[in-house]
Amino acid sequence: MEQDQKPKKNSSGLPRRLIIAVLLLIIIASALSLVKEWMDAAAQRRLEESLAQAASQTEAETTPPETEETEAETEAPYVSPIDFASLLETNPDTIGWIRVPDTKIDYPIVQSPDNQYYLHKDFEGKDSVYGTIYLDADSKPDFSGWNNPIYGHHMKDGSMFKDVVKFKDQDFFEAHRYFEIYTPERTIHLKTLGCYYSDSNGIVRKTSFKSQASFDKWVSERLAPCSFAEVPEKPFDSMFVLVTCSYEQNDARTLLFAAEVDEDGNFLPATGRNVPEIGAEVTATTDAKTNAKTSAEANVKPTAATNAKPNTKEK
């Protein structure tokens, strides 16, 4: 008499169900991540549109008021094309607006004592992977100092400073030599000098120099890696560097260098405004004191607020 055979248990059933459950969790997590990314991008677009609207001035607003003629002609007061009153009302850290033709770079510039703050805060101070374009904490807020590093994220959707990497291509670089930074007091006309990627060793953060000669040497050294760089023939006062993350190597940065020009595209010569002794080289005594101070500071552990390397990786 044949015995009833018991059905065999499917020993692979539990692992299979576990695998399916894990896969479902991965799919759900990925979907939620995509939804969050889409929502962040939509929120950023709305913010950019509102900023562009708030910052725009009408032609009537940007036309200097007419004054009665006098014997001695006076220069008309500067009126910025950017409505800084509205921007400052939203964010008191506002110091300028950058606009680069044929790119998406058209944003307000802010400055904070903490270089890390605006990496993950939008213009309204809300948490954001997009961050805000900002000037280095050690630079002068009116962009008149030796060096003006300006940081922005490299975003997948092409926003913020992703278009900076386009300038590594010589053809694009040569076709886009000029851009502007607007401040409440003036329009800064800039001409690009060179662009390349480098590691994030913080060298572009140097904002203090003992003399015009040391600054000129630093400028030449910074532009040397770029095969198509233009080094101005005469000394100038201020360097501008747009900085964003790059992916040729680990922890790389793309650096776009520029210097101030007049409305005809001629580089503005140095005025000596940043030299420690007005219009002159520093004396040997001052050099010795500066070197001693630098040596002492080199033994102090840097703080995150002022010495950290801004991480502008693609989000």
C-alpha positions as CSV (number, residue, x, y, z in Angstrom):
1,M,0.0,0.0,0.0
2,E,1.4,3.3,-1.1
3,Q,1.9,5.8,1.6
4,D,0.6,9.3,1.1
5,Q,3.5,11.6,0.2
6,K,3.7,14.9,2.0
7,P,4.1,17.9,-0.2
8,K,7.6,19.2,-0.3
9,K,8.2,22.6,1.3
10,N,9.6,25.2,-1.0
11,S,12.8,26.0,0.8
12,S,13.5,28.9,-1.5
13,G,10.2,30.7,-0.8
14,L,11.3,32.8,2.1
15,P,14.5,34.0,0.5
16,R,12.6,34.8,-2.7
17,R,10.0,36.8,-0.8
18,L,12.8,38.6,1.1
19,I,14.5,39.5,-2.1
20,I,11.2,40.8,-3.6
21,A,10.6,42.9,-0.5
22,V,14.1,44.4,-0.6
23,L,13.7,45.2,-4.3
24,L,10.3,46.9,-3.6
25,L,11.9,49.0,-0.8
26,I,14.7,50.0,-3.2
27,I,12.2,51.0,-5.9
28,I,10.1,53.0,-3.4
29,A,13.2,54.7,-2.0
30,S,14.4,55.6,-5.5
31,A,10.9,56.9,-6.4
32,L,10.8,59.0,-3.3
33,S,14.3,60.3,-4.1
34,L,13.3,61.2,-7.6
35,V,10.1,63.0,-6.3
36,K,12.2,65.0,-3.8
37,E,14.7,65.9,-6.5
38,W,11.9,67.0,-8.8
39,M,10.3,69.0,-6.0
40,D,13.6,70.7,-5.1
41,A,14.2,71.6,-8.7
42,A,10.6,73.0,-9.0
43,A,11.1,75.0,-5.8
44,Q,14.4,76.4,-7.1
45,R,12.9,77.4,-10.4
46,R,10.1,79.3,-8.6
47,L,12.7,81.0,-6.4
48,E,14.8,82.0,-9.4
49,E,11.8,83.4,-11.2
50,S,10.7,85.4,-8.1
51,L,14.3,86.7,-7.7
52,A,14.5,87.7,-11.3
53,Q,11.2,89.6,-11.0
54,A,12.2,91.2,-7.7
55,A,15.6,92.2,-9.0
56,S,14.4,93.7,-12.4
57,Q,14.2,97.4,-12.7
58,T,12.1,99.2,-15.3
59,E,13.8,101.5,-17.8
60,A,12.2,104.5,-16.0
61,E,13.7,103.3,-12.7
62,T,17.2,102.9,-14.1
63,T,17.2,106.3,-15.8
64,P,19.0,108.9,-13.6
65,P,16.7,111.8,-12.7
66,E,17.2,115.0,-14.7
67,T,18.8,117.8,-12.9
68,E,19.1,121.5,-13.8
69,E,22.1,122.3,-15.9
70,T,25.0,123.9,-14.2
71,E,28.2,125.5,-15.5
72,A,30.3,122.5,-14.4
73,E,28.9,119.3,-15.7
74,T,28.7,116.5,-13.2
75,E,28.5,112.8,-13.7
76,A,25.0,111.3,-13.4
77,P,24.6,109.2,-10.2
78,Y,24.8,105.5,-10.8
79,V,21.6,103.6,-10.9
80,S,21.9,99.8,-10.9
81,P,19.8,97.7,-13.3
82,I,19.2,95.4,-10.3
83,D,16.7,96.3,-7.6
84,F,18.9,95.8,-4.6
85,A,16.4,97.4,-2.3
86,S,14.1,94.4,-2.9
87,L,16.9,91.9,-2.7
88,L,18.3,93.3,0.6
89,E,14.8,93.3,2.1
90,T,14.7,89.5,1.5
91,N,18.3,88.8,2.4
92,P,20.6,91.4,4.0
93,D,23.6,89.4,3.0
94,T,23.1,90.4,-0.6
95,I,26.2,92.1,-2.1
96,G,25.8,91.8,-5.8
97,W,24.4,90.1,-8.9
98,I,26.3,88.0,-11.5
99,R,25.2,87.7,-15.1
100,V,27.2,85.6,-17.7
101,P,25.9,85.8,-21.3
102,D,24.8,82.6,-23.0
103,T,24.7,80.7,-19.7
104,K,22.2,80.1,-16.9
105,I,24.4,82.1,-14.6
106,D,22.1,85.0,-13.6
107,Y,22.0,85.1,-9.8
108,P,22.3,87.2,-6.7
109,I,25.6,87.0,-4.8
110,V,25.7,86.9,-1.0
111,Q,28.4,86.8,1.6
112,S,28.5,85.3,5.1
113,P,31.1,85.1,7.8
114,D,30.8,81.3,7.5
115,N,31.8,79.9,4.1
116,Q,29.8,76.8,4.8
117,Y,26.4,78.5,5.4
118,Y,25.2,79.1,1.9
119,L,26.4,75.7,0.6
120,H,23.0,74.4,1.6
121,K,20.9,77.5,2.1
122,D,18.9,79.2,-0.6
123,F,18.6,83.0,-0.9
124,E,15.7,83.0,1.5
125,G,17.7,81.0,4.1
126,K,15.8,77.8,3.6
127,D,17.6,74.4,3.4
128,S,18.4,73.6,-0.2
129,V,20.8,71.4,-2.2
130,Y,21.2,74.2,-4.6
131,G,22.7,76.6,-2.1
132,T,23.3,80.2,-3.1
133,I,26.1,81.9,-5.1
134,Y,28.4,83.5,-2.5
135,L,31.6,85.5,-2.2
136,D,34.4,84.2,0.0
137,A,34.1,85.3,3.6
138,D,37.6,86.8,3.5
139,S,37.0,89.0,0.4
140,K,35.9,92.6,0.6
141,P,32.1,92.8,0.1
142,D,32.4,95.5,-2.5
143,F,34.7,93.3,-4.6
144,S,37.6,95.8,-4.4
145,G,40.1,93.5,-2.7
146,W,43.0,91.5,-4.2
147,N,41.1,88.4,-4.8
148,N,37.3,87.6,-5.1
149,P,36.6,83.8,-5.1
150,I,32.9,83.3,-5.9
151,Y,31.4,79.8,-5.2
152,G,28.4,78.0,-6.7
153,H,27.2,74.4,-7.0
154,H,27.6,72.2,-10.1
155,M,24.0,71.1,-10.5
156,K,22.7,68.3,-12.8
157,D,20.0,70.5,-14.2
158,G,22.5,73.0,-15.5
159,S,21.7,75.7,-12.9
160,M,23.9,77.6,-10.5
161,F,27.6,77.4,-11.6
162,K,27.5,74.2,-13.8
163,D,28.0,76.4,-16.9
164,V,31.4,77.5,-15.5
165,V,32.8,74.2,-16.8
166,K,32.0,75.2,-20.4
167,F,34.9,77.7,-20.2
168,K,37.4,74.9,-20.1
169,D,36.7,74.5,-23.8
170,Q,38.9,77.0,-25.6
171,D,36.3,77.7,-28.4
172,F,33.6,78.5,-25.9
173,F,36.1,80.6,-23.8
174,E,37.2,82.7,-26.7
175,A,33.5,83.4,-27.7
176,H,32.5,84.4,-24.2
177,R,35.2,86.7,-22.8
178,Y,33.0,89.2,-21.0
179,F,30.4,89.2,-18.2
180,E,29.2,91.5,-15.4
181,I,28.8,91.7,-11.7
182,Y,26.4,94.4,-10.5
183,T,26.5,96.0,-7.1
184,P,24.4,98.8,-5.5
185,E,27.3,101.2,-6.3
186,R,28.6,100.2,-9.7
187,T,28.7,97.7,-12.6
188,I,31.9,95.6,-12.7
189,H,32.8,94.7,-16.2
190,L,34.9,91.6,-16.4
191,K,37.0,89.8,-19.0
192,T,37.9,86.2,-18.6
193,L,41.6,85.3,-18.3
194,G,41.7,81.5,-18.2
195,C,39.9,78.4,-17.1
196,Y,41.0,74.9,-16.0
197,Y,40.4,72.3,-13.3
198,S,42.5,71.8,-10.2
199,D,42.4,70.1,-6.9
200,S,40.7,71.9,-4.0
201,N,43.9,72.9,-2.2
202,G,42.4,76.3,-1.2
203,I,45.1,78.3,-3.1
204,V,42.4,80.5,-4.8
205,R,41.3,81.6,-1.4
206,K,44.4,83.7,-0.8
207,T,43.1,87.2,-0.4
208,S,46.0,89.0,1.3
209,F,49.3,90.0,-0.4
210,K,52.2,92.0,1.0
211,S,52.8,93.9,-2.3
212,Q,51.6,94.5,-5.9
213,A,54.6,92.4,-7.0
214,S,53.6,89.4,-4.9
215,F,50.0,89.6,-6.2
216,D,51.2,89.8,-9.8
217,K,53.4,86.7,-9.2
218,W,50.4,84.9,-7.8
219,V,48.3,85.8,-10.8
220,S,50.9,84.4,-13.2
221,E,51.2,81.2,-11.2
222,R,47.4,80.7,-11.1
223,L,47.0,81.2,-14.9
224,A,50.1,79.1,-15.9
225,P,48.1,75.8,-16.0
226,C,45.8,77.2,-18.7
227,S,47.2,76.8,-22.2
228,F,45.0,79.6,-23.6
229,A,45.2,82.0,-20.7
230,E,45.6,85.8,-21.3
231,V,47.8,87.5,-18.7
232,P,47.3,91.3,-18.7
233,E,50.4,93.1,-19.7
234,K,50.1,95.6,-16.8
235,P,49.4,95.0,-13.1
236,F,45.8,95.2,-12.0
237,D,44.0,95.5,-8.7
238,S,41.6,92.6,-8.3
239,M,41.2,89.0,-9.5
240,F,37.8,87.3,-9.8
241,V,37.5,83.5,-9.6
242,L,34.3,81.6,-10.3
243,V,34.7,78.2,-8.5
244,T,32.6,75.0,-8.9
245,C,33.1,71.3,-8.5
246,S,34.7,69.3,-11.4
247,Y,34.9,65.6,-12.0
248,E,38.2,64.9,-13.8
249,Q,39.6,63.7,-10.5
250,N,38.6,63.3,-6.8
251,D,37.7,66.6,-5.1
252,A,38.5,68.7,-8.2
253,R,37.4,72.3,-8.9
254,T,36.9,74.2,-12.1
255,L,38.3,77.7,-11.8
256,L,37.4,80.6,-14.1
257,F,39.6,83.6,-13.7
258,A,38.7,87.2,-14.7
259,A,39.8,90.8,-14.3
260,E,38.1,94.1,-14.4
261,V,37.9,96.0,-17.7
262,D,36.4,99.3,-18.8
263,E,33.4,99.5,-21.1
264,D,35.7,99.2,-24.1
265,G,37.2,96.0,-22.9
266,N,40.5,97.4,-21.8
267,F,42.0,96.0,-18.5
268,L,41.9,98.6,-15.7
269,P,45.5,99.3,-14.5
270,A,46.4,98.9,-10.8
271,T,45.7,101.9,-8.6
272,G,47.6,100.7,-5.5
273,R,44.4,100.6,-3.5
274,N,45.2,97.2,-2.0
275,V,48.9,97.7,-1.3
276,P,49.4,97.9,2.5
277,E,51.3,101.1,2.2
278,I,49.3,103.4,-0.1
279,G,50.7,103.1,-3.6
280,A,54.0,101.7,-2.4
281,E,55.7,98.4,-1.7
282,V,55.8,97.2,1.9
283,T,58.9,98.0,3.9
284,A,61.3,95.3,5.0
285,T,60.1,95.8,8.6
286,T,56.5,95.2,7.7
287,D,57.5,92.2,5.6
288,A,59.2,90.7,8.6
289,K,56.2,91.3,10.9
290,T,53.9,89.8,8.2
291,N,56.1,86.7,7.8
292,A,56.3,86.2,11.6
293,K,52.5,86.5,11.9
294,T,52.0,84.0,9.0
295,S,54.4,81.5,10.6
296,A,52.5,81.8,13.9
297,E,49.1,81.3,12.3
298,A,50.4,78.3,10.4
299,N,50.7,76.5,13.7
300,V,47.0,77.2,14.6
301,K,44.5,74.7,13.5
302,P,42.1,76.3,10.9
303,T,38.5,76.7,11.8
304,A,35.7,75.3,9.7
305,A,34.0,78.7,9.4
306,T,36.9,80.5,7.6
307,N,39.2,77.9,6.3
308,A,37.1,75.0,5.1
309,K,37.2,74.3,1.4
310,P,33.7,74.9,-0.1
311,N,32.3,71.6,-1.5
312,T,30.3,72.5,-4.6
313,K,29.8,69.0,-6.0
314,E,27.0,68.2,-8.4
315,K,23.7,67.6,-6.7
